[in-house]
Structures are given as structure tokens and as C-alpha cells.
Amino acid sequence: MIIQNFNELATTDKKKDCLEILEAGLEAANPENIIPKYVTSNEIKIGGKSINIEKYSNIYSVAFGKAGDSMTRALNAIVPIKSGIVVIPKGSKSRIKGKKFQIFNSRHPKPDQTSVKAAKEVMKFLQNKRSDELVIFLVSGGGSSLLAMPDNITLDDKIYVTNLLLKSGVTIQEFNCIRKHLSKIKGGRLVENMKCHGLSLVMSDVEGDDLSSIASGTTYMDDTTFADALDIIEKYKLKRKMPLEVLQILEKGKNEEIEIPKKIKIENFIIANNSDCLKAMQEKAQKIGYNVSTMQIFGDIKVAVIKILENISENQKTCLIFGGETTVRVLGKGMGGRNQELVLRILKNTQKLKKIVIASIGTDGIDGNSVFAGAITENTRINSVVMKEFLVNSDSGRFFQKQKGNIVTDFTHTNLMDIGVVLS
């Protein structure tokens, strides 16, 4: 079981069903169930293409993101990898061991010195590869902060900007647009001068599987500009809070019309996304006997909650499955994340409905600044003033601690956005 406190939470039949449906979604996100669909020992078949990997003298791997170690383990079980680098979040114990892999644990969502060290090692690793060799990049969400090389600004400035953006409610695309223009490796720069062959297998954690946004398009290219980055800063009224050096870099880039690569150097293939989780969840719910509907939600959490509420049925044995990723403006100093807040907001708005079960989790197993993946609850009667206080303080995690409704998975070694369920 990926959900570690499954039995403690499964206090009713409906809650048990709900947790089983979430578990199916998490299983579908496991790279060891994904990579074998596309990779054999002699070829990679994807997107109507067949890439013969036997013709290369050596095969290497470079993995960065929350699924870096599990993607590497899945690939290494099939393909004879000579050596590689794996960059995963601090606190996440690597699922692949062995001397041929260099493992880095750097910080997420804010970069640290290890993020910079890992980026330098990857650059050095790639420079030494010959034209008859192949590097397979394994890219997943979280890669932006795990691999960092600030461009003419200090790491402290980069951390400060990251922190500012995390709390402002920007979308992941907007966030990564700014990150790309403050980096020496993002937006395709990492592979720009590579002499060897390369290809990227990518697990998507962004809306529309936008390759230029996943891990800030490190092995892809950039379709945004310095002017776009400045526009985002204006849009969220962040100019006065931004370090002067950061604004100067962006203004210089805009005025001198310097641009990050607009051409793709290596092929990038999406191998999994949030829809794969929803499909597996739908199949599981139907098997249990529910009438199922699915939807995806993105953007502001309050708008997402309204959409979910519009789709909740009070008919018995109905299941609403949702996925995607919302944005939250952090208002207080509480503990929690967007999944726990989403469940709390739905709970607050369904007090008068018949009994339902509500749950939402991050497939990466870590929701916001908490150690929980998300939360599960029944719409039991609770004082709305109490719920409002927890929401105002961005403290949904502590609310569900009191309710004994936090879902625990620990690091799942994957990342395909968020998944949730409402059972009637």
C-alpha cells in the first residue's frame, strides 16, 4: 500500500472505497508501471517512433525531478546503463543504489547549494560524452529547483524570488517563465552544446503537458521571453519586492533582445500525465460499482472548488474523480497545502448535503509545507467560523490533524499533479 495509514483512515465502507480509488491513481503514477510500456532492451517505441538504442557505444542516464530515482531504476532494469546522475529532493531516500549512479539530494521547492552542485556535475558529465553515445534524460516535476544554475544573480536572490513566487499564486507556467530567464541551464540550455545523442522521457506535472514548463524545459526549449517574465512580475505587483539585480537581468535581456534557445536540440517525449491516474481511478471506481464522472481543475483554488461543487451528485453510488493542480495564495503562517485546503473548502461548502466523502492528495506525497499527501473527510457538521479561521491562516493541515483525516504516503518517488475523489 502506498497510503501508509490506509487502515486507520478506512473507518467506513465509503472511506475505504475512496482510499482504494486514490491508491489506484498512485499506482498508475509509478514509473515502474510506465517505463516498460515504451522501453525494451534494444529500442524505445513512443509517439509513433522507434529509436534503436543498440547502435550506440554506451548509454547513460541523467534524471532530475521527484521521480528521478524510480525512473532510473525502471530504466536500468531494462537497458544496460553505463553510468548516470540522479537528482531528487532532500529527505527522499533513493530507490536506486549502486556505484554507477551519482545521487544528489537537493532542496525543493527552493533551490540550495546542492542544486547548484548537481547542475555543475550534470554539465561536466554531458561535456565528456562522445558523438556515438546516448544520454537518456529522465525528467519529472520538481526538476526546476533540484537542478539550479543562477545566471548572474546569487543563489540567495534565486531562493528569495522562488519564495516570493510560491506565495503569490502564480501558475506553474508563469513561475517557470521567470525561472528560465534567471538560469544558465533552463529552457534547453542544458543540452544546447551537447556533442552526444540525447532524448528525454518526461513525466508531466503541468497543464496541457507543456514541455517548455515541465522542470522549466531544461532539455527542451523556451517559448517565452524576458518581456513575458517582466509582465508576470507586473501582473502580480511584485516589482517592488524583487531584488534590484533580478530586475536588471530581466530588463537587460529584454532591451538587448537576448533569448533562450527557441529550437529543440533533442527529442522530448511525454510518457505519463495526470490523465493516466484519472483513468486508473475511473476503472477502479467502476469495478467497485460507482457511476463515475471525471474532470480536471487548474488555476485559482476558489474557482476550482466552485467547479467541483457544481459536479457533485447527491445520487447514491456516484463518484466524482478530479485531477490537476490548483494555485493558492498563502495568507497565514499555518501548515498545509493545496490538497488539504481544497478538501477543507469543499467540506465548508457541503455542510447541508447528504453524507459524502471528500479526499484529495498530491501524487508526489508531499502537500505544501506539510508532511502529509492530502486529506480525507466526511461532510460532518462543523462550525463554519472554525473552518474559516483555519483557512485564513493557511492551516488546513492542522485542521485535519485534529480531525484525524491527514493522508500519509511519504515521498512517492513520482509526480503527476494532484488527484481527488468525492463519493456520494
Secondary structure, DSSP 8 states (H G I E B T S, - for coil): --STTHHHH--SHHHHHHHHHHHHHHHHT-HHHHGGGTB-SSEEEETTEEEE-TTSS-EEEEEESTTHHHHHHHHHTTS----EEEEEETT---S--STTEEEEEE-SSS--HHHHHHHHHHHHHHHT--TT-EEEEEE-TTHHHHS--BSSS-HHHHHHHHHHHHHHT--HHHHHHHHHTTBSSTTTGGGTT--SEEEEEEE--SGGG-TTTGGGGTTS-----HHHHHHHHHHTT-GGGS-HHHHHHHHHHHHTT-----S-SSEEEEEE-HHHHHHHHHHHHHHHT-EEEEEEEEEEHHHHHHHHHHH---STTEEEEEEEEEE----SS----HHHHHHHHHHHH-TTSSS-EEEEEETTS--TTSS-SEEEEE-----HHHHHHHHHTT-HHHHHHHHT-EE-----S----EEEEEE-
